[in-house]
Amino acid sequence: MADLIEHLREGLPAEAILTDPDVTASYANDMASFCTAGAPAVVTLPRTVEQVQHVMRTATALRVPVVPQGARTGLSGGANAADGCIVLSLVKMDRILEIDPVDRVAVVEPGVVNAVLSRAVAEQGLYYPPDPSSWEQCTIGGNIGTASGGLCCVKYGVTAEYVLGLDVVLADGRLLKTGRRTAKGVAGYDLTRLFTGSEGSLGIVVRAVLALRPAPPQQLALAAEFPSVAAAGEAVRQIMARGHAPSLLELMDRTTVRAVNAMARMGLPESTEALLLAAFDTPDPAADLAAVAELCTAAGADQVVPAEDAAESDLLLQARRLSLTALEALRPATMIDDVCVPRSRLADMLEGTAEIARKYGLTIGVCAHAGDGNTHPVVCFDPADADEARRARESFDAIMALGLELGGTITGEHGVGVLKKEWLARELGPVGLEIQRGIKRVFDPLNLLNPGKVLDA
């Protein structure tokens, strides 16, 4: 330990090295339940690329594992510390280095908060679409690490679509530059995509070139109340099959609607079995909403309420953004699943999840990015009740098994981390797992970067 601290001090200022056990313990884990976390030996808070390189060179020389962290808003244990590790927190590297309205790119450090970047580019008439629910806290580095999404994915896609180039510090301290800042480019293997979603297991992102878009018109939204999730699922099918391009298409089940009402008293229809929210940011959003309203009615909606202006739209969307917080208020703890299925199987996923909730005697609310099939079943439980905690974990696994059975994937945007390692192996299969482990060994032969996460080397 003393040798490690001495080496770190050779290239880091005193304030960038934290050793007090009470302080370092606060960096031990992210927001996921049921994920083991160790005790870090030290927490480092570099401000420059050179300081990150020094940390990695020290780690390689002394064979000390390194766990990179951002804001620790993750939901899979991907930022959890390992015993005796160096926690490499990148939150102090928080500069927006450039916003270029001609090339439509932003160059940022990994600690920039998503909402800060979004507002900064909006001031120049530009738009950075990825908007995870935690956008007011989560960092761009963390978003890149998990290839996170958000409410706008149905039209604009996930973080991976916006990462053009990266500067990455490798395990041995070398600096690798990937990608481009041009509108087009296909030179060599796409290492940028490889690092995006790798959860810090291949290298440390220290700079990112991000694609921007022109700011869209103000969106308008509607809410449609359905008597069954099957009817809501059919509405989603028809909206997408008819070629509509909503900027948002979200679903909340009955449990979620009631939880939001209980917390925020928003007056949402508690009689509904499924509430579908749709929004358009097209030049004539009212016309698009009218067409979608007809499809919802034809699919069996009891009521369709279009917003009359931006303020009403924001109120509807606020209900969706409050979903996770409201469900967390129902029980002392939650496990938030992240299963993505084909849009055509969305209703099957929700109905299957409801059956799992009944089987295990638990409250499980579902909110979903319906437009891309990404569901977030939220298992609510009391960790102090051993039997209830066991049932919660078993129900979580049952939900992931259901997702794979329906032709889906175990994670659409939260990542694998610790929580889903076993399930990743099932999804990839033996050949896929072998290839991915080989890639890990190329970039991190000593298995120092975020060991024990995603997959074992």
Phi, psi and chi 1 to 4 in degrees:
 res  aa     phi    psi   chi1   chi2   chi3   chi4
   1 MET       -  -47.3  174.9   68.7  172.4      -
   2 ALA   -63.3  -38.8      -      -      -      -
   3 ASP   -64.9  -40.1 -164.5   32.1      -      -
   4 LEU   -63.0  -47.9  170.5   62.1      -      -
   5 ILE   -63.8  -40.0  -58.3  -55.0      -      -
   6 GLU   -61.2  -44.3 -179.4 -179.2  -14.4      -
   7 HIS   -64.3  -41.6  -84.1   74.9      -      -
   8 LEU   -63.4  -37.8  -71.4  173.0      -      -
   9 ARG   -67.3  -17.4  -76.3  175.3  176.4  160.0
  10 GLU   -69.3  -20.1  -68.6  174.2    2.4      -
  11 GLY  -133.6    5.8      -      -      -      -
  12 LEU  -128.6  143.5  -66.5  175.2      -      -
  13 PRO   -69.8  159.8   24.3  -32.5      -      -
  14 ALA   -58.0  -38.6      -      -      -      -
  15 GLU   -70.9  -10.9   64.9  -88.7   14.4      -
  16 ALA   -93.0    4.8      -      -      -      -
  17 ILE  -125.3  118.2  -58.3  172.8      -      -
  18 LEU  -113.5  125.8  -53.5  178.5      -      -
  19 THR  -125.1  -12.2   58.0      -      -      -
  20 ASP   -60.6  120.9 -175.5  -32.8      -      -
  21 PRO   -56.7  -34.7  -23.9   33.9      -      -
  22 ASP   -65.8  -33.4  -68.9  -25.2      -      -
  23 VAL   -78.9  -47.4  175.8      -      -      -
  24 THR   -63.0  -30.5   58.5      -      -      -
  25 ALA   -62.3  -28.5      -      -      -      -
  26 SER   -72.1  -10.1   67.4      -      -      -
  27 TYR  -102.5   14.0  -72.4   82.0      -      -
  28 ALA   -75.4  -27.1      -      -      -      -
  29 ASN  -150.6  163.8   54.6  -87.5      -      -
  30 ASP   -96.3 -151.3   62.7   15.7      -      -
  31 MET   -98.0   10.8  -63.0  179.0   67.8      -
  32 ALA   -82.5  145.9      -      -      -      -
  33 SER   -89.8  160.3  -59.8      -      -      -
  34 PHE    60.1   28.9  -71.0  109.0      -      -
  35 CYS  -120.0  124.5  -67.8      -      -      -
  36 THR   -67.9  148.5   57.7      -      -      -
  37 ALA  -140.9  140.2      -      -      -      -
  38 GLY   -98.3 -174.3      -      -      -      -
  39 ALA  -102.7  114.1      -      -      -      -
  40 PRO   -67.9  147.5   22.3  -30.2      -      -
  41 ALA   -74.6  -34.4      -      -      -      -
  42 VAL  -159.7  150.7   59.3      -      -      -
  43 VAL  -113.7  129.3  174.2      -      -      -
  44 THR  -112.9  145.0   59.1      -      -      -
  45 LEU  -129.8   69.8  -64.2  156.7      -      -
  46 PRO   -67.4  155.4   27.2  -35.7      -      -
  47 ARG  -116.8   -9.8  -68.5 -178.7  178.9  -89.3
  48 THR  -132.5  160.9   68.8      -      -      -
  49 VAL   -60.5  -42.1  173.2      -      -      -
  50 GLU   -60.7  -37.4  -67.2   75.2   18.4      -
  51 GLN   -68.5  -37.5  -70.8  175.0    0.4      -
  52 VAL   -63.1  -42.6  174.0      -      -      -
  53 GLN   -60.6  -40.0  -69.8 -179.9  -78.0      -
  54 HIS   -63.4  -41.3  175.7   70.1      -      -
  55 VAL   -59.8  -45.2  171.8      -      -      -
  56 MET   -70.2  -36.8  -67.3  -47.3  -53.7      -
  57 ARG   -64.0  -39.8  -72.0  176.6 -175.3  133.3
  58 THR   -64.1  -45.0  -61.5      -      -      -
  59 ALA   -60.9  -41.7      -      -      -      -
  60 THR   -67.1  -42.7  -65.0      -      -      -
  61 ALA   -62.8  -38.0      -      -      -      -
  62 LEU  -101.1    0.4  -60.4  179.7      -      -
  63 ARG    58.6   49.0  -56.4  -61.3 -164.8  -96.3
  64 VAL  -108.0  129.5  179.8      -      -      -
  65 PRO   -66.6  152.0   22.7  -32.0      -      -
  66 VAL  -126.5  129.8  175.5      -      -      -
  67 VAL  -114.3  108.7  175.9      -      -      -
  68 PRO   -76.0  144.5   24.7  -29.3      -      -
  69 GLN  -138.9  150.7  -69.1 -176.5   -8.6      -
  70 GLY  -113.6 -122.0      -      -      -      -
  71 ALA   -82.7   -4.9      -      -      -      -
  72 ARG    60.7   37.4  -69.2 -178.7  -67.2  114.4
  73 THR   -91.1    5.1   56.7      -      -      -
  74 GLY   -64.0  160.3      -      -      -      -
  75 LEU  -124.4   22.8  -65.0  165.5      -      -
  76 SER  -133.4    5.6   66.3      -      -      -
  77 GLY    78.4   12.2      -      -      -      -
  78 GLY   -66.2  -20.5      -      -      -      -
  79 ALA  -105.5   11.1      -      -      -      -
  80 ASN   -71.6  140.7  -76.1   12.8      -      -
  81 ALA   -71.8  154.8      -      -      -      -
  82 ALA  -107.6  150.9      -      -      -      -
  83 ASP   -55.3  128.4  -78.7  -27.6      -      -
  84 GLY    75.2   12.3      -      -      -      -
  85 CYS   -84.3  167.8   75.9      -      -      -
  86 ILE   -93.4  118.3  -59.5  170.7      -      -
  87 VAL   -82.4  123.8  163.7      -      -      -
  88 LEU  -107.1   90.8  178.9   54.5      -      -
  89 SER   -86.2  128.2  174.3      -      -      -
  90 LEU  -104.3   15.0  -61.7  157.7      -      -
  91 VAL   -68.9  -21.4  -64.9      -      -      -
  92 LYS   -80.1  -14.6  -61.0  -64.7 -174.5 -177.9
  93 MET   -90.1   78.3  -63.4 -179.4   69.0      -
  94 ASP  -122.9   33.5   59.2   -3.1      -      -
  95 ARG   -96.8  137.2  -65.3  179.6  -60.7  161.4
  96 ILE   -86.1  110.4  -61.6  174.2      -      -
  97 LEU   -81.9  -29.2  -58.0  172.7      -      -
  98 GLU  -165.0  142.0 -179.0 -175.7   -2.0      -
  99 ILE  -129.0  115.7  -62.7  173.6      -      -
 100 ASP  -112.2  107.3 -172.6  -31.3      -      -
 101 PRO   -74.2  -17.2   25.6  -32.8      -      -
 102 VAL   -81.0  -53.6  175.6      -      -      -
 103 ASP   -78.0  -11.1  -70.0  -28.2      -      -
 104 ARG    55.4   55.5  -68.2 -179.9 -177.2  168.2
 105 VAL  -135.4  154.9  -61.4      -      -      -
 106 ALA  -121.9  141.2      -      -      -      -
 107 VAL  -114.3  122.1 -177.2      -      -      -
 108 VAL  -137.0  158.7  -54.6      -      -      -
 109 GLU   -86.9  162.4  -67.8 -177.8  -32.6      -
 110 PRO   -68.5  -22.4   24.5  -35.1      -      -
 111 GLY   -85.1    2.7      -      -      -      -
 112 VAL   -66.3  130.3  172.1      -      -      -
 113 VAL   -75.1  139.0  171.3      -      -      -
 114 ASN   -52.4  -49.1 -176.2  -64.6      -      -
 115 ALA   -65.4  -33.9      -      -      -      -
 116 VAL   -64.2  -44.5  171.4      -      -      -
 117 LEU   -64.3  -45.0  174.1   63.5      -      -
 118 SER   -58.0  -42.3  -63.4      -      -      -
 119 ARG   -71.6  -36.1  -66.3  179.7 -178.5  124.1
 120 ALA   -65.1  -43.1      -      -      -      -
 121 VAL   -73.8  -29.2  -58.8      -      -      -
 122 ALA   -63.4  -32.0      -      -      -      -
 123 GLU   -63.1  -19.7  -68.1  175.6   -1.7      -
 124 GLN  -107.2   19.5  -61.0 -163.0   32.2      -
 125 GLY    73.2   22.4      -      -      -      -
 126 LEU  -116.9  172.8  -63.8  168.4      -      -
 127 TYR  -142.8  127.5  178.7   41.2      -      -
 128 TYR  -108.5  103.1 -179.8   66.4      -      -
 129 PRO   -66.7  -42.6  -25.2   36.4      -      -
 130 PRO   -54.7  126.4  -26.8   36.6      -      -
 131 ASP  -141.2   72.9   63.5  -20.7      -      -
 132 PRO   -55.2  157.0  -21.5   32.7      -      -
 133 SER   -57.7  -28.0  -64.7      -      -      -
 134 SER   -93.3   27.6   58.7      -      -      -
 135 TRP   -60.7  -22.4   77.1  -53.4      -      -
 136 GLU   -75.5  -15.5  -67.5  -79.6    7.5      -
 137 GLN  -120.8  -36.3  -65.1   86.4   34.6      -
 138 CYS   -70.3  153.8   64.0      -      -      -
 139 THR  -105.4  159.0   61.0      -      -      -
 140 ILE   -61.9  -38.7  -64.8  -61.1      -      -
 141 GLY   -59.8  -43.1      -      -      -      -
 142 GLY   -65.9  -40.4      -      -      -      -
 143 ASN   -59.2  -42.5  -65.7  169.0      -      -
 144 ILE   -66.9  -40.0  -67.4  170.8      -      -
 145 GLY   -59.4  -36.4      -      -      -      -
 146 THR  -107.3    2.2   58.6      -      -      -
 147 ALA    52.1   50.2      -      -      -      -
 148 SER   -68.2  166.0   59.2      -      -      -
 149 GLY  -120.3 -124.6      -      -      -      -
 150 GLY   148.6 -168.1      -      -      -      -
 151 LEU   -73.5  -21.7  -55.4 -172.2      -      -
 152 CYS   -94.1    5.6   69.9      -      -      -
 153 CYS   -61.9  -30.0  -66.8      -      -      -
 154 VAL   -57.4  -32.5   60.0      -      -      -
 155 LYS  -105.1  -39.4 -179.3  172.9 -178.6  177.9
 156 TYR  -106.3  -11.4  -66.8  104.1      -      -
 157 GLY    84.5 -180.0      -      -      -      -
 158 VAL   -98.0 -179.6  -63.3      -      -      -
 159 THR   -52.7  -39.0  -63.6      -      -      -
 160 ALA   -56.3  -29.9      -      -      -      -
 161 GLU   -70.3  -13.6  -89.5   76.5   59.3      -
 162 TYR  -115.0   -0.8  -63.6   89.0      -      -
 163 VAL   -93.7  107.9 -177.1      -      -      -
 164 LEU   -90.1  -36.8  -62.8  178.0      -      -
 165 GLY  -156.2  156.6      -      -      -      -
 166 LEU  -139.5  148.2  -64.2  170.6      -      -
 167 ASP  -104.6  125.7  -75.8    7.3      -      -
 168 VAL  -129.5  128.7 -178.8      -      -      -
 169 VAL   -87.3  121.8  174.6      -      -      -
 170 LEU   -80.6  173.0  -59.9  177.0      -      -
 171 ALA   -57.8  -33.3      -      -      -      -
 172 ASP   -90.9    6.0   59.2    8.1      -      -
 173 GLY    95.8   -6.9      -      -      -      -
 174 ARG   -70.0  151.6  -71.2  178.4  -63.7  165.2
 175 LEU  -103.0  123.2 -177.8   64.4      -      -
 176 LEU  -110.4  132.9  170.7   67.9      -      -
 177 LYS  -109.1  128.0  -66.8 -179.5  179.0  -68.9
 178 THR  -121.2  158.5   76.3      -      -      -
 179 GLY    75.2 -145.1      -      -      -      -
 180 ARG  -160.4  178.3   64.8 -167.2 -163.4  -80.9
 181 ARG  -126.0    7.5   63.1  176.3  -69.0  152.0
 182 THR   -83.6  162.8   54.0      -      -      -
 183 ALA   -67.3  -29.6      -      -      -      -
 184 LYS  -130.2  156.8  -65.1  162.5   62.3  178.3
 185 GLY   169.7  125.3      -      -      -      -
 186 VAL  -133.3   30.2  -67.5      -      -      -
 187 ALA   -77.4  117.9      -      -      -      -
 188 GLY    75.4 -177.7      -      -      -      -
 189 TYR   -65.6  150.0  -63.3  126.5      -      -
 190 ASP   -84.4   78.8 -167.6  -11.6      -      -
 191 LEU   -69.6  -26.3  -63.2 -179.4      -      -
 192 THR   -59.9  -46.2  -57.4      -      -      -
 193 ARG   -65.1  -33.6  -84.9  -82.5 -170.6  159.6
 194 LEU   -64.6  -42.9 -177.7   60.4      -      -
 195 PHE   -72.6  -30.9  -78.2  105.2      -      -
 196 THR   -72.0  115.7  -56.1      -      -      -
 197 GLY    95.8    3.2      -      -      -      -
 198 SER   -85.8   -1.9   66.1      -      -      -
 199 GLU    57.6   37.0  -57.6 -177.1   43.3      -
 200 GLY    71.0   15.3      -      -      -      -
 201 SER   -92.1   -8.1   64.7      -      -      -
 202 LEU  -116.1  -21.0  -58.6  179.6      -      -
 203 GLY   175.7  172.5      -      -      -      -
 204 ILE  -107.3  113.7  -49.0  -64.7      -      -
 205 VAL   -72.3  123.5  172.6      -      -      -
 206 VAL  -117.7   -8.4  -69.0      -      -      -
 207 ARG  -160.2  145.2 -171.4 -177.2   72.6  112.9
 208 ALA  -137.8  138.6      -      -      -      -
 209 VAL  -101.4  118.5 -179.4      -      -      -
 210 LEU  -114.8  137.2  -54.9  174.3      -      -
 211 ALA   -76.7  142.3      -      -      -      -
 212 LEU  -119.3  161.8  -55.5  175.4      -      -
 213 ARG  -125.6  160.5  -66.4 -165.1  175.5 -158.7
 214 PRO   -62.5  145.9  -19.7   30.8      -      -
 215 ALA   -62.6  129.4      -      -      -      -
 216 PRO   -79.0  167.6   31.3  -35.3      -      -
 217 PRO   -62.9  162.1  -19.5   30.8      -      -
 218 GLN   -61.7  130.5  177.6   67.2   52.5      -
 219 GLN   -83.6  154.0   65.9 -179.2    1.6      -
 220 LEU  -119.3  148.6  -77.3  180.0      -      -
 221 ALA  -126.9  164.9      -      -      -      -
 222 LEU  -138.7  160.6   66.0   71.1      -      -
 223 ALA  -122.2  133.3      -      -      -      -
 224 ALA  -123.0  128.4      -      -      -      -
 225 GLU   -99.2  129.7  177.3 -174.8   -7.8      -
 226 PHE  -121.3  147.6  -70.2   88.2      -      -
 227 PRO   -81.1   -8.2   30.2  -35.1      -      -
 228 SER  -156.0  156.6   68.0      -      -      -
 229 VAL   -70.7  -26.4  -66.3      -      -      -
 230 ALA   -63.8  -41.2      -      -      -      -
 231 ALA   -66.0  -40.8      -      -      -      -
 232 ALA   -64.5  -40.2      -      -      -      -
 233 GLY   -63.2  -37.8      -      -      -      -
 234 GLU   -66.1  -37.5  178.5   59.6   21.8      -
 235 ALA   -61.3  -43.1      -      -      -      -
 236 VAL   -61.0  -44.3  172.1      -      -      -
 237 ARG   -56.8  -46.6  -73.1  169.3   58.8   98.2
 238 GLN   -69.3  -39.0  -67.8  -58.9  -41.0      -
 239 ILE   -60.3  -45.0  -68.8  167.2      -      -
 240 MET   -75.4  -38.0  -57.7  -51.3  -65.4      -
 241 ALA   -65.8  -30.1      -      -      -      -
 242 ARG   -82.3    2.6  -61.4  -64.4 -179.5   89.6
 243 GLY    85.5   13.2      -      -      -      -
 244 HIS   -71.3  150.7  -67.8  -71.8      -      -
 245 ALA  -125.3   71.8      -      -      -      -
 246 PRO   -66.6  147.7   25.1  -33.2      -      -
 247 SER   -78.9  -12.0   54.3      -      -      -
 248 LEU  -160.3  137.4  174.0  146.4      -      -
 249 LEU  -148.1   98.1 -168.4   58.6      -      -
 250 GLU  -120.8  151.5  -63.1  -73.1  -52.1      -
 251 LEU  -130.8  140.3 -174.1  145.6      -      -
 252 MET  -128.0  130.7  -58.8  160.3   60.8      -
 253 ASP   -83.5  177.8   73.0   -9.8      -      -
 254 ARG   -59.4  -42.7 -179.2  179.0 -177.1  178.3
 255 THR   -60.2  -41.7  -61.0      -      -      -
 256 THR   -68.8  -43.2  -54.1      -      -      -
 257 VAL   -59.1  -45.1  168.5      -      -      -
 258 ARG   -66.2  -36.5  -69.2 -171.7  169.5 -165.8
 259 ALA   -65.5  -41.7      -      -      -      -
 260 VAL   -64.1  -42.4  170.5      -      -      -
 261 ASN   -61.9  -42.1  -88.6  -12.0      -      -
 262 ALA   -64.0  -34.8      -      -      -      -
 263 MET   -84.7  -44.9 -175.4 -177.1   75.6      -
 264 ALA  -111.6   -5.7      -      -      -      -
 265 ARG    50.1   55.1  -55.2 -174.0 -175.6  -79.8
 266 MET   -90.8   -5.2  -62.4 -169.9   71.8      -
 267 GLY    73.1   26.0      -      -      -      -
 268 LEU   -70.5  152.8  -62.0  175.0      -      -
 269 PRO   -71.0  104.9   25.8  -33.6      -      -
 270 GLU   -74.5  -12.3  -66.2 -158.7   -5.1      -
 271 SER   -78.0  -12.2   59.9      -      -      -
 272 THR   -71.9  148.5 -173.5      -      -      -
 273 GLU   -92.7  -23.2  -68.5  -63.2  -39.9      -
 274 ALA  -156.5  131.5      -      -      -      -
 275 LEU  -113.3  120.7 -175.7   68.7      -      -
 276 LEU  -105.2  129.0 -171.2   66.5      -      -
 277 LEU  -112.1  128.2  -57.6  174.6      -      -
 278 ALA  -127.5  145.0      -      -      -      -
 279 ALA  -142.6  151.7      -      -      -      -
 280 PHE  -132.0  141.0  -74.6   86.9      -      -
 281 ASP  -117.6   34.5   58.3    5.4      -      -
 282 THR   -82.2  170.6   51.6      -      -      -
 283 PRO   -59.7  -29.1  -28.3   36.6      -      -
 284 ASP  -128.9   72.0 -172.4    6.4      -      -
 285 PRO   -63.9  -29.8   23.1  -33.3      -      -
 286 ALA   -61.9  -40.9      -      -      -      -
 287 ALA   -66.1  -40.5      -      -      -      -
 288 ASP   -65.3  -40.3  -70.8  -53.7      -      -
 289 LEU   -65.2  -37.5  -73.2 -179.6      -      -
 290 ALA   -62.5  -40.8      -      -      -      -
 291 ALA   -66.0  -41.3      -      -      -      -
 292 VAL   -68.1  -36.7  165.9      -      -      -
 293 ALA   -59.0  -40.3      -      -      -      -
 294 GLU   -63.6  -41.2  -70.4 -176.9    7.9      -
 295 LEU   -66.2  -39.0  -65.8  175.4      -      -
 296 CYS   -64.7  -43.2  -71.3      -      -      -
 297 THR   -62.7  -43.4  -60.3      -      -      -
 298 ALA   -63.8  -30.3      -      -      -      -
 299 ALA   -79.7   -9.8      -      -      -      -
 300 GLY   115.8   13.9      -      -      -      -
 301 ALA   -61.6  136.7      -      -      -      -
 302 ASP   -74.6  -33.8  -66.5  -35.0      -      -
 303 GLN  -155.6  141.1 -172.5  175.6   12.3      -
 304 VAL  -128.1  124.1 -178.8      -      -      -
 305 VAL  -122.7  105.7 -179.3      -      -      -
 306 PRO   -82.6  143.6   27.1  -30.2      -      -
 307 ALA   -73.3  145.3      -      -      -      -
 308 GLU   -89.3  -21.6  -65.9 -174.5   -1.0      -
 309 ASP  -153.9  180.0   53.7   32.0      -      -
 310 ALA   -63.2  -34.8      -      -      -      -
 311 ALA   -64.9  -43.0      -      -      -      -
 312 GLU   -66.6  -37.6  -73.7 -170.8   11.1      -
 313 SER   -61.5  -45.6  -66.0      -      -      -
 314 ASP   -61.4  -35.5  -71.2  -16.2      -      -
 315 LEU   -65.3  -42.9 -175.1   62.0      -      -
 316 LEU   -62.5  -43.9  -71.1  174.5      -      -
 317 LEU   -71.2  -28.5  -57.7 -172.8      -      -
 318 GLN   -62.3  -35.7 -179.9   65.2   10.4      -
 319 ALA   -59.7  -41.9      -      -      -      -
 320 ARG   -66.9  -41.0  170.0   60.1 -177.9   87.4
 321 ARG   -67.3  -22.2  -71.6 -167.5  179.5  -84.0
 322 LEU   -85.4   -3.7  -71.9  173.8      -      -
 323 SER   -56.1  -52.8  -66.1      -      -      -
 324 LEU   -64.5  -41.8  -64.4 -179.1      -      -
 325 THR   -62.2  -40.8  -57.2      -      -      -
 326 ALA   -66.9  -40.7      -      -      -      -
 327 LEU   -67.6  -34.8  -71.3  167.6      -      -
 328 GLU   -63.0  -24.1  -72.8  170.8  -10.8      -
 329 ALA   -78.3  -11.0      -      -      -      -
 330 LEU   -76.7  -32.6  -62.5 -179.1      -      -
 331 ARG  -142.2  166.5  -60.7  -67.9  -74.6  160.5
 332 PRO   -61.8  -23.9  -25.1   34.8      -      -
 333 ALA  -147.4  162.8      -      -      -      -
 334 THR  -138.6  154.6   58.2      -      -      -
 335 MET  -119.0  120.9  -70.4 -172.9   72.2      -
 336 ILE  -102.2  111.0  -55.9  173.5      -      -
 337 ASP   -83.7  168.6 -141.4  -36.2      -      -
 338 ASP  -151.6   61.7  170.3   39.8      -      -
 339 VAL   -98.6  130.2  176.4      -      -      -
 340 CYS  -110.8  128.6 -166.2      -      -      -
 341 VAL  -125.2  162.5  -63.3      -      -      -
 342 PRO   -55.6  144.0  -24.8   34.2      -      -
 343 ARG   -54.0  -34.7  -63.1 -176.5 -171.2  102.2
 344 SER   -66.6  -16.0   58.5      -      -      -
 345 ARG  -109.2   12.9  -53.1  -54.3  -59.8  -88.4
 346 LEU   -59.8  -47.4 -178.3   64.1      -      -
 347 ALA   -63.1  -38.8      -      -      -      -
 348 ASP   -61.0  -38.1  -63.8  -32.3      -      -
 349 MET   -65.2  -44.7 -175.9   67.9 -159.3      -
 350 LEU   -69.1  -41.4  -92.7   69.6      -      -
 351 GLU   -66.2  -39.8  -71.2  171.6  -16.2      -
 352 GLY   -64.4  -38.1      -      -      -      -
 353 THR   -65.3  -39.6  -60.8      -      -      -
 354 ALA   -62.6  -38.1      -      -      -      -
 355 GLU   -66.9  -39.1  177.4   57.3   34.3      -
 356 ILE   -63.3  -40.2  -70.6  169.0      -      -
 357 ALA   -60.4  -42.1      -      -      -      -
 358 ARG   -66.9  -42.4  -72.4 -170.7  -71.0  -89.9
 359 LYS   -60.6  -41.2  175.1 -178.8  177.1 -179.9
 360 TYR   -96.6    1.5  -71.5   96.2      -      -
 361 GLY    63.7   42.3      -      -      -      -
 362 LEU  -126.5  159.0  -64.3  166.4      -      -
 363 THR   -88.5  119.4  -63.1      -      -      -
 364 ILE  -130.6  111.2  -56.4  177.9      -      -
 365 GLY   -97.0  148.7      -      -      -      -
 366 VAL  -125.0  125.7 -178.3      -      -      -
 367 CYS  -119.9  147.6   49.8      -      -      -
 368 ALA  -146.9  145.1      -      -      -      -
 369 HIS   -81.6   83.2  -52.3  -49.8      -      -
 370 ALA   -61.0  -32.2      -      -      -      -
 371 GLY   -65.5  -22.7      -      -      -      -
 372 ASP  -122.2   13.0   55.3   27.8      -      -
 373 GLY    74.4   12.5      -      -      -      -
 374 ASN   -89.3  106.2 -164.6  172.5      -      -
 375 THR   -98.5  149.0   67.7      -      -      -
 376 HIS  -125.9   77.2  -66.8  -53.2      -      -
 377 PRO   -66.1  130.8  -19.2   32.9      -      -
 378 VAL  -114.4  110.4 -179.4      -      -      -
 379 VAL   -86.4  119.5 -178.6      -      -      -
 380 CYS  -102.3  130.0  -53.2      -      -      -
 381 PHE  -158.8  170.7   68.8  101.1      -      -
 382 ASP  -109.5  110.1 -176.8   -3.4      -      -
 383 PRO   -65.6  -17.7   22.5  -31.7      -      -
 384 ALA   -75.5  -16.8      -      -      -      -
 385 ASP   -95.6  104.2 -176.9  -31.3      -      -
 386 ALA   -59.1  -40.5      -      -      -      -
 387 ASP   -68.2  -41.2 -178.4   66.2      -      -
 388 GLU   -66.8  -38.2 -171.1  169.8  -44.2      -
 389 ALA   -64.4  -39.4      -      -      -      -
 390 ARG   -62.9  -44.8  174.8 -169.9   57.8   79.4
 391 ARG   -64.8  -35.0  -74.2 -177.6  -78.0  122.8
 392 ALA   -63.2  -45.8      -      -      -      -
 393 ARG   -64.5  -41.9  179.0   69.7 -140.6 -147.9
 394 GLU   -65.9  -37.7  -69.9  178.6    2.6      -
 395 SER   -67.8  -36.4   72.0      -      -      -
 396 PHE   -58.9  -46.6 -176.7   89.4      -      -
 397 ASP   -65.8  -37.5  -72.2  -19.5      -      -
 398 ALA   -63.3  -36.4      -      -      -      -
 399 ILE   -66.8  -41.9  -69.9  167.8      -      -
 400 MET   -66.0  -38.9  -77.0 -166.8  -74.4      -
 401 ALA   -62.1  -40.7      -      -      -      -
 402 LEU   -61.1  -43.9  173.0   64.2      -      -
 403 GLY   -59.6  -44.3      -      -      -      -
 404 LEU   -65.9  -38.9  -69.2 -179.9      -      -
 405 GLU   -60.9  -32.9  179.3 -175.9  -31.9      -
 406 LEU   -86.4    8.8  -65.2  174.3      -      -
 407 GLY    85.1   21.8      -      -      -      -
 408 GLY  -102.0 -161.2      -      -      -      -
 409 THR  -132.7  153.6  176.4      -      -      -
 410 ILE   -73.3  -16.3   59.8  167.0      -      -
 411 THR  -153.3  131.3  176.1      -      -      -
 412 GLY   -99.2  -22.4      -      -      -      -
 413 GLU  -160.7  -11.7   57.6 -173.7    4.4      -
 414 HIS   -88.8  -19.5  -69.4  173.1      -      -
 415 GLY    91.6  176.8      -      -      -      -
 416 VAL   -95.6  -51.1  175.0      -      -      -
 417 GLY    55.1 -135.3      -      -      -      -
 418 VAL   -90.7  -35.3  175.0      -      -      -
 419 LEU   -62.0  -35.3 -166.8   60.0      -      -
 420 LYS  -120.2   20.0  -61.2 -174.2  175.4 -176.7
 421 LYS   -57.2  -46.2  -79.8  174.3   54.3  179.7
 422 GLU   -61.6  -40.0  175.0 -170.9  -10.5      -
 423 TRP   -73.8  -29.0  -73.3   95.8      -      -
 424 LEU   -61.4  -43.2  177.5   66.0      -      -
 425 ALA   -59.7  -39.4      -      -      -      -
 426 ARG   -66.5  -40.2  -62.1 -170.6 -166.7 -172.1
 427 GLU   -71.0  -41.9 -179.7  172.7  -27.3      -
 428 LEU   -72.3  -36.8  -67.5  178.2      -      -
 429 GLY    82.1  166.6      -      -      -      -
 430 PRO   -62.9  -39.4   18.3  -30.6      -      -
 431 VAL   -68.8  -46.7  176.1      -      -      -
 432 GLY   -60.1  -40.5      -      -      -      -
 433 LEU   -65.3  -41.2 -166.9   60.1      -      -
 434 GLU   -61.9  -44.3  178.3 -174.4   -7.5      -
 435 ILE   -64.0  -43.5  -65.3  -62.3      -      -
 436 GLN   -67.8  -37.5  -63.7 -141.1    7.9      -
 437 ARG   -64.2  -36.1  -76.0  173.1  172.0  164.5
 438 GLY   -63.8  -39.8      -      -      -      -
 439 ILE   -62.4  -44.0  -67.8  170.3      -      -
 440 LYS   -57.5  -43.1  166.6   71.5  167.7  172.7
 441 ARG   -66.5  -32.0  -73.6 -167.4  -68.6  -89.2
 442 VAL   -63.1  -45.8  167.2      -      -      -
 443 PHE   -85.4  -26.8  -73.7   94.3      -      -
 444 ASP  -141.7   68.7 -176.4   20.4      -      -
 445 PRO   -62.7  -24.3   21.1  -32.5      -      -
 446 LEU   -92.1   -0.7  -61.1  176.5      -      -
 447 ASN    54.9   50.6 -167.2   28.8      -      -
 448 LEU   -97.0  -23.6  -62.5  178.6      -      -
 449 LEU   -88.5  113.2  -76.7  167.8      -      -
 450 ASN    46.2   54.9 -137.6    1.3      -      -
 451 PRO   -64.0  147.1   25.9  -35.5      -      -
 452 GLY    82.7    0.8      -      -      -      -
 453 LYS  -106.3  158.8  -43.7  -66.8  172.9   53.2
 454 VAL    61.3  -72.0 -172.6      -      -      -
 455 LEU  -149.4  153.8   46.8   84.3      -      -
 456 ASP   -80.9  135.7  -68.1  -41.0      -      -
 457 ALA   -65.9      -      -      -      -      -
